Amino acid sequence: MNCVSLRSVLFSEHTDSRTCSSTKAEQTTDRTIYGCEMVEREMEGLKAAILRTEKRPISNDILLNRYSRNFKKFTENITFDKL
């Protein structure tokens, strides 16, 4: 499995031609954060924190403004070598 790393997706201006090798879906920042099966385990902690007080889906603005600590923990727990 050779998905585009989250770091390169987050910091790249040109993500329109990138695809996830495991699903062949377009690899966007939103897809990596919300829908990448390869970070599902890491996402569970973030989802649990958000669902205590919010209903899904939430905007990226709310995610970063209200849950920045949880989001930081989520990204720190991702093993980028596996993406």
QUIFEN-V656398 format. One record per backbone hydrogen bond with DSSP energy under -1.0 kcal/mol. CO is the residue of the C=O (numbers start at 1). NH is the residue of the N-H. If there is no record, write none. Layout:
# QUIFEN-V656398
CO;NH + CO;NH
This chain:
# QUIFEN-V656398
5;9 + 6;10 + 7;11 + 15;18 + 18;27 + 20;24 + 25;20 + 26;28 + 28;32 + 29;33 + 30;34 + 31;35 + 36;39 + 37;40 + 39;43 + 40;44 + 43;47 + 44;48 + 45;49 + 46;50 + 47;51 + 50;53 + 50;54 + 59;63 + 60;64 + 61;65 + 62;66 + 63;67 + 67;71 + 68;72 + 69;73 + 70;74 + 71;75 + 72;76 + 73;77 + 78;80 + 79;82
